[in-house]
Amino acid sequence: MDHSEKLEAAGAPQAPLPPAAQIAVGALTLAAVAVSIHQLFNIQLFGIVLIEGRYLYVLAGLFLALAFVVFPNRAGDRPQLMDWALPTALAAIGVILPVIGATYLLSGTILSLGALTIPLRSAQMAAIRDWTLFAISLAASGYFIWNAETALDMGWEFAAPDSARWLSILFYLLILEGTRRAGGLVLFIIVLLFSLYPTVADQMPGPISGFASPFWDLAPYHMISSESSFGIPMRAFGSLVIGFILFGAVLQQTGGGKFFNDLALALVGRYRGGAAKVAIFASGFMGSMSGSVISNVLTTGAVSIPAMKRTGFSARHAAATEACASTGGVLMPPIMGATAFVMASFLSRPYIDIALAAAIPSLLFYFGLFAQIDAYAARRGLKGLERAEVPSLRGAMREGWPYILVFAVLIYLMVALRMERLAPFYATGLLLLINQLLRRHRFSWASFGAMIVGVGKALAELTAVLLGVGLIVGAFSATGLAGTLVNELIFIAGASTIALLLMGAVTAFIFGMGMTVTACYIFLAVVLAPALEQAGLNQLAVHLFILYWGMVSYITPPVALGAFAAATMAGAGPMRTGLEAMRLGGVIYVAPFLFILNPALVGEGSALEIMLTLSTALCGIWLISSALQGHVSLIGGLGSGVHGVALRATLALGGLLLALPGGGVLGMSQGLLFGAGVAFAAPALMFAGLNRPARPA
């Protein structure tokens, strides 16, 4: 897969959809949102009550169908497994099930003709195939929607009739193809291999052996049970994700993104390195809403990167700053993309608990990035933006009060009333009401339609990925392999918690290179998290640890998709930008070890303990960031040459000792670690003070 394919697979914006596709996306998205509101608010219109399984089949059918038009095949595409597998399955179903088989036989014939012309000879043939898959997805999901209650009552996941088995095979193939289109070839291969693992699990060597299931039984288990495609990931999607993605989209389209950008400009735009500091705030907020690093880079980076270059930042540094800020946004409350909602479902905890726990690690990451930007600007003597480019704080607040009000309502509903499922819908309704009362960002029919299409594209992508990753969860459930892997990992690590954490970090990093954020987290939550929890580590910290290390690959070569995308926009070298992003985002490699070894940094402890731990961690992060840049903000530079390198090393070590938790790591108390940290950092701080420039920047 070349560079452009990698960016596309990681969530880069697609070309505009043709009119027919836009109509389909808009109509089905509105239908899905209406069904979600009906279900979550328990409206019972016309006495209709949907059981959870039927509700999830409705959402899956609508958005999986949309995935085939949102991520279309193109003329000249290379052949894929589905080009032969789907026609074969459809034709077989058409022959074996004559009652409902005519549609599938016809569809299989059409797709078979398409498969014979690979690579696709024309855009028309490609479009025919996409719309055929669209129709088949709706038909296949319709079968499961109609039979959802029967399947639950009769236990079809273990004893399905032949019709359900064949339709399960068809739906399984559709999910695989949807995953390939939305998540990329690497994720498709991972999902395919793991989903079929139960068929050969009994033939594997001891550590990875498990209970075997023939494919004839495995397919209905994947499609009908609540442990596979329609397990925790899709339940989180149906109960939480839709509302918050809708809220984020409406917030952006009604001017919320502009308000937070103006607010950042007003607060820090005129200070040294102001353009980069604004990028930190703006990209962080946008990333939290979108949940996609690449999309964030390509949208906010179009404004922030030229502004940084214009005020003296090198192209490489501007690109690296944007990549780091966009990566951190996916880890930042209040929305955190979709991953936080899946995490809440895995842990059976309210979403607000996840958001609050993620707040301190996010603060550490952005504080470290901010400190490095300030040190870089001070060392280079860079200035801020001109007064004419920066709005006034009063003006920004006057324009943005509706968004502050809406966020206050959202937080009150979530924190005080514990209405996580309903809060985003109420907040969205309030936002739409305010939007129509004010002229500035009032929706027209065209802009409203464009917003709905944007929401539909995001939800279609996420649904296809979640259904695919759910197959991995189902495979581990069917074989009992998760428990075996937990025991093996603990055995290999021995009694060393640090060794287990290092193994976990490397595992998360490797899988993060080939998966989207949410897909990577789900996989690691099944495979890795139980081993870390069994070692006695805090459960909430464990899940945030694997989330952070799954994100590392976005700024770390050789993949570094976030850094490479930003480098392309800045006109910088991709690999050098990736290395610069590693330095700027250095805290992301350290912070997960800090909070997993000291749960106070995820809010698990007394108020006094949290405050003291956070204070020392911030001091430590400041010193580490200063060492990485060779300049201590507000004090002075560390010089160059051998003595400069030595001072950087002692300052970084001092910062690490300050940030580390006391107790089991080094066998030192918190007070002793603090004293040692100050002792190591003192020479560098004294030298920086003596090296203060005569006229501070």
Residue pairs with C-beta under 8 A, 6 or more apart in sequence:
1 9
1 184
1 185
1 186
3 564
3 574
5 184
5 185
6 184
6 559
6 561
6 564
7 294
7 561
7 564
7 565
8 14
8 184
9 183
9 184
9 185
9 186
9 187
10 184
10 292
10 293
10 294
10 516
10 561
11 292
11 293
11 294
11 295
11 461
11 516
12 294
12 295
12 298
12 565
13 295
13 298
13 299
14 70
14 71
14 457
17 25
17 69
17 70
17 453
17 457
21 69
21 70
21 72
22 449
22 453
24 66
24 69
24 134
25 66
25 69
25 70
25 452
25 453
25 456
25 457
25 460
26 449
26 452
26 453
26 456
28 62
28 63
28 65
28 66
28 456
29 62
29 66
29 452
29 453
29 455
29 456
29 459
30 452
31 62
32 58
32 59
32 62
32 63
32 242
32 456
32 459
33 242
33 246
33 455
35 50
35 55
35 58
35 59
36 59
36 238
36 242
36 243
37 43
37 425
38 44
38 45
38 48
38 50
39 50
39 55
39 238
40 239
40 243
40 421
40 422
40 425
41 422
41 425
50 58
51 148
51 149
51 152
52 235
52 238
53 148
53 149
53 151
53 152
53 226
53 230
54 145
54 148
54 149
55 238
56 230
56 234
56 235
56 238
57 141
57 144
57 145
57 148
57 230
58 141
58 145
59 234
59 237
59 238
59 242
59 463
60 141
60 229
60 230
60 234
60 463
60 467
61 137
61 138
61 140
61 141
61 142
61 144
61 145
62 138
62 141
63 456
63 459
63 460
63 462
63 463
63 464
64 137
64 141
64 174
64 175
64 178
64 460
64 463
64 464
64 467
65 133
65 134
65 135
65 137
65 138
65 141
66 134
66 456
66 457
66 459
66 460
67 178
67 181
67 182
67 460
67 461
67 463
67 464
68 130
68 131
68 133
68 134
68 137
68 177
68 178
68 181
69 130
69 131
69 134
70 182
70 456
70 457
70 460
70 461
71 181
71 182
71 460
71 461
71 464
72 126
72 127
72 130
73 120
73 126
73 129
73 130
74 120
74 123
74 126
75 119
75 120
75 121
75 122
75 123
75 125
75 126
76 119
76 120
77 118
77 119
77 120
77 126
78 118
78 119
79 115
79 118
79 119
80 177
80 180
81 176
81 192
82 173
82 176
82 177
82 180
83 111
83 114
83 115
83 118
84 115
85 173
85 176
86 108
86 111
86 133
86 170
86 173
86 174
86 177
87 108
87 109
87 111
87 112
87 114
87 115
88 108
89 108
89 166
89 169
89 170
89 173
90 104
90 105
90 107
90 108
90 111
90 136
90 170
91 104
91 105
91 108
91 109
91 112
92 108
92 166
93 101
93 104
93 105
93 108
93 166
93 167
93 169
93 170
94 101
94 102
94 103
94 104
94 105
94 106
94 107
94 108
95 101
95 105
96 162
96 166
97 104
97 162
97 163
97 166
100 143
100 163
103 139
104 136
104 139
104 170
107 132
107 135
107 136
110 128
110 129
110 132
111 129
111 132
111 133
114 120
114 125
114 128
114 129
114 132
117 125
120 126
120 129
133 174
133 177
136 170
136 174
137 174
137 178
140 167
140 170
140 171
140 174
141 171
143 163
143 164
143 167
144 151
144 167
144 171
144 223
144 224
147 156
147 164
150 156
151 157
151 160
151 164
151 224
156 164
156 220
156 224
157 220
157 221
157 224
157 225
158 217
158 221
160 168
160 220
160 224
164 220
164 224
165 216
165 219
165 220
167 223
168 219
168 220
168 222
168 223
168 224
169 215
169 219
171 223
172 195
172 219
172 222
172 223
172 471
175 229
175 464
175 467
175 468
175 471
176 188
176 191
176 192
176 195
176 468
178 463
178 464
178 467
178 468
179 187
179 188
179 191
179 464
179 465
179 467
179 468
179 469
180 187
180 188
181 464
182 460
182 461
182 462
182 464
182 465
183 191
183 464
183 465
183 468
183 515
183 516
183 519
184 514
186 513
186 514
186 515
187 465
187 468
187 469
187 514
187 515
187 516
187 519
188 468
190 472
190 511
190 514
190 515
190 523
191 468
191 469
191 471
191 472
194 471
194 472
194 475
194 476
195 222
195 471
195 472
195 474
195 475
196 215
196 218
196 475
197 210
197 475
197 479
197 481
198 210
198 211
198 212
198 213
198 218
198 475
198 478
198 479
199 212
199 213
199 214
199 215
199 218
200 212
201 208
201 209
201 210
201 211
201 212
201 213
201 479
201 481
202 209
202 210
202 211
202 212
203 209
203 212
204 210
207 484
207 485
207 488
208 481
208 484
208 485
209 484
210 478
210 479
210 480
210 481
210 484
211 478
211 479
211 480
212 479
213 221
213 478
213 479
218 478
221 227
221 228
221 474
221 478
222 228
222 229
222 471
222 474
223 229
223 230
224 230
225 231
225 474
225 477
226 235
227 473
227 474
227 477
227 478
228 470
228 471
228 473
228 474
228 475
228 477
228 478
229 467
229 468
229 470
229 471
229 474
230 470
231 470
231 473
231 474
231 477
232 342
232 345
232 346
232 470
232 473
232 522
233 342
233 345
233 466
233 467
233 469
233 470
233 473
233 518
233 522
234 463
234 466
234 467
234 470
235 345
236 338
236 341
236 342
236 344
236 345
237 338
237 341
237 342
237 462
237 463
237 466
239 341
239 345
239 421
240 341
240 344
240 345
240 351
240 420
240 421
241 338
241 341
241 342
241 459
241 462
242 459
243 421
243 422
243 423
243 424
243 425
243 428
244 335
244 338
244 341
244 424
245 291
245 338
245 455
245 458
245 459
245 462
246 424
246 425
246 428
246 455
247 335
247 410
247 424
247 425
247 427
247 428
247 431
248 289
248 290
248 335
249 289
249 451
249 454
249 455
249 458
250 428
250 431
250 432
250 435
250 451
251 257
251 289
251 403
251 406
251 431
252 286
252 289
253 441
253 443
253 447
253 450
253 451
253 454
254 431
254 432
254 434
254 435
254 441
254 443
255 403
255 440
255 441
256 403
257 282
257 285
257 286
257 289
259 396
259 399
259 400
259 403
260 281
260 282
260 285
260 400
260 403
261 278
261 281
261 282
261 303
262 391
262 395
262 396
262 399
262 400
263 281
263 393
263 396
263 397
263 400
264 277
264 278
264 280
264 281
264 282
265 274
265 278
265 385
265 389
265 390
265 391
265 396
266 390
266 391
266 392
266 393
266 395
266 396
267 281
267 393
268 274
268 277
268 278
268 281
268 384
269 275
269 277
269 278
269 384
269 385
269 389
269 390
270 384
270 385
270 387
270 390
271 277
271 384
272 374
272 377
272 378
272 382
272 383
272 384
272 697
273 311
273 313
273 373
273 374
273 376
273 377
273 378
273 382
273 384
274 311
274 383
274 384
274 385
274 390
275 304
275 307
275 308
275 310
275 311
275 313
275 384
275 385
276 304
276 308
276 313
276 317
276 318
276 321
276 373
276 376
276 377
277 370
277 373
277 374
278 304
278 307
278 385
279 300
279 301
279 304
279 305
279 307
279 308
279 321
279 322
279 325
280 321
280 325
280 366
280 369
280 370
280 373
282 300
282 303
282 304
282 325
283 296
283 297
283 300
283 301
283 304
283 322
283 325
283 326
283 328
283 329
284 325
284 328
284 329
284 332
284 366
285 329
285 332
286 296
286 299
286 300
286 326
286 329
287 293
287 296
287 325
287 326
287 327
287 328
287 329
287 330
287 332
287 337
288 329
288 330
288 332
288 333
288 334
288 335
288 336
288 337
289 335
289 337
290 296
290 299
290 329
290 337
290 458
291 330
291 335
291 336
291 337
291 338
291 339
291 517
291 518
292 330
292 337
292 517
293 323
293 326
293 327
293 329
293 330
293 517
293 551
293 554
293 561
293 562
294 561
294 562
294 565
296 326
296 329
296 330
297 322
297 323
297 326
297 562
297 565
297 566
297 569
298 565
298 569
300 322
300 325
300 326
301 319
301 322
301 326
301 565
301 566
301 569
301 570
302 569
304 318
304 321
304 322
304 325
305 318
305 319
305 322
305 566
305 569
305 570
307 385
308 317
308 318
308 321
308 322
309 315
309 318
309 570
311 382
311 383
311 384
311 385
312 377
312 380
312 382
312 383
313 321
313 376
313 382
314 572
315 570
315 571
315 572
316 567
316 570
316 572
316 573
316 576
316 577
316 580
317 376
317 580
317 584
318 566
318 570
318 572
319 563
319 566
319 567
319 569
319 570
319 572
319 577
319 580
319 581
320 555
320 563
320 566
320 577
320 578
320 580
320 581
320 583
320 584
320 585
321 369
321 373
321 584
322 566
322 569
322 570
323 554
323 555
323 560
323 562
323 563
323 565
323 566
323 577
323 581
323 585
324 369
324 555
324 562
324 581
324 584
324 585
324 588
325 366
325 369
326 562
326 566
327 551
327 554
327 555
327 562
327 585
327 588
328 362
328 365
328 366
328 369
328 585
328 588
330 336
330 337
330 339
330 517
330 551
331 358
331 361
331 362
331 365
331 547
331 548
331 551
332 358
332 362
332 366
333 340
333 355
333 356
333 358
333 359
333 362
334 355
334 407
334 410
334 411
336 354
336 355
336 358
337 517
337 518
338 462
338 518
339 517
339 518
339 521
339 547
340 351
340 354
340 355
340 358
341 351
342 466
342 518
342 521
342 522
342 525
343 354
343 521
343 525
343 543
343 547
344 350
344 351
344 353
344 354
344 420
346 525
346 529
346 543
347 353
347 354
347 539
347 540
347 543
349 540
350 418
350 420
351 414
351 420
352 414
352 415
352 418
352 420
353 540
354 540
355 414
356 603
357 540
357 541
357 544
357 602
357 603
357 604
358 544
358 602
359 603
360 595
360 601
360 602
360 603
360 610
360 614
361 544
361 548
361 591
361 592
361 595
361 601
361 602
363 614
363 618
364 587
364 591
364 594
364 601
364 617
364 618
364 621
365 585
365 587
365 588
365 591
367 587
367 618
367 621
367 622
368 586
368 587
368 591
368 621
368 622
368 624
368 625
369 584
369 585
369 587
369 625
371 621
371 622
371 625
371 626
371 633
372 583
372 584
372 586
372 625
372 628
372 629
373 584
374 633
375 625
375 626
375 629
375 630
375 631
375 632
375 633
376 382
376 629
376 631
377 697
378 631
378 633
378 696
378 697
379 629
379 630
379 631
379 637
381 697
382 697
383 697
384 390
397 404
399 440
402 431
402 434
402 435
402 438
403 431
405 430
405 434
406 427
406 430
406 431
406 434
407 427
409 426
409 427
409 430
410 423
410 424
410 426
410 427
413 419
413 422
413 423
413 426
413 427
414 420
414 423
417 423
419 426
432 443
435 441
435 442
435 443
436 442
436 443
443 451
462 518
465 516
465 518
465 519
466 518
466 519
466 522
468 519
469 515
469 518
469 519
469 522
469 523
470 522
472 522
472 523
472 526
473 522
473 526
475 481
476 482
476 526
476 527
482 526
482 527
482 530
483 530
485 527
485 531
486 530
486 531
486 534
489 500
489 503
489 528
489 531
490 500
490 531
490 534
490 535
492 503
493 499
493 500
493 503
493 535
497 535
497 536
497 537
497 597
497 664
498 665
500 531
500 532
500 535
501 532
501 545
501 593
501 596
504 528
504 531
504 532
504 545
504 546
504 549
505 545
505 549
505 592
505 593
507 524
507 527
507 528
508 520
508 524
508 528
508 545
508 546
508 549
508 550
508 552
509 549
509 550
509 552
509 553
509 556
511 520
511 523
511 524
511 550
512 520
512 549
512 550
512 551
512 552
512 553
512 554
513 553
513 559
515 523
515 550
517 547
517 550
517 551
520 550
521 543
521 546
521 547
521 550
524 546
524 550
525 543
525 546
528 546
529 539
529 542
529 543
529 546
532 542
532 545
532 546
532 596
533 539
533 542
537 596
538 596
538 599
538 602
538 604
540 599
540 602
540 604
541 595
541 596
541 599
541 601
541 602
541 604
542 596
544 592
544 595
544 596
544 602
545 592
545 593
545 595
545 596
548 588
548 591
548 592
549 592
551 588
552 588
552 589
553 559
553 560
553 561
554 560
554 561
554 562
554 563
555 562
555 563
555 578
555 581
555 582
555 585
555 588
556 578
556 581
556 582
557 563
557 575
557 578
557 579
557 582
560 574
560 577
560 578
560 581
562 581
563 574
563 577
563 578
563 580
563 581
564 574
564 577
564 578
566 577
566 581
567 573
567 574
567 577
567 578
568 574
570 577
583 628
584 628
586 624
586 625
586 628
587 621
587 624
587 625
590 621
590 624
590 656
590 659
591 601
591 621
594 601
594 617
594 659
594 660
594 661
595 601
595 602
597 660
597 661
597 664
597 665
598 613
598 661
599 605
600 609
600 610
600 613
600 614
600 661
601 610
601 613
601 614
601 617
603 610
605 613
613 661
616 658
616 659
616 670
616 674
617 658
617 659
619 655
619 658
619 659
620 654
620 655
620 656
620 657
620 658
620 659
620 660
620 677
621 655
621 659
622 633
622 655
623 632
623 651
623 652
623 654
623 655
623 658
623 677
623 681
624 651
624 652
624 655
624 656
624 659
625 655
626 632
626 633
626 638
626 651
626 655
626 688
627 638
627 648
627 649
627 651
627 652
627 655
627 684
628 648
628 652
630 637
630 638
630 639
630 640
630 644
630 648
631 637
631 638
631 688
632 638
632 651
632 684
632 685
632 688
635 685
635 688
635 689
635 692
636 687
636 688
636 689
636 690
636 691
636 692
636 693
637 688
637 691
637 693
638 644
638 647
638 648
638 651
638 684
638 687
638 688
638 691
639 647
639 687
639 691
647 683
647 684
647 687
647 688
648 684
650 680
650 681
650 683
650 684
651 680
651 681
651 684
651 685
653 677
653 680
654 676
654 677
654 678
654 679
654 680
654 681
654 682
654 684
655 677
655 681
656 677
657 673
657 674
657 676
657 677
657 680
658 673
658 674
658 677
658 678
658 681
659 677
660 666
660 673
661 670
662 668
662 669
662 670
662 671
662 672
662 673
663 669
663 670
666 673
668 676
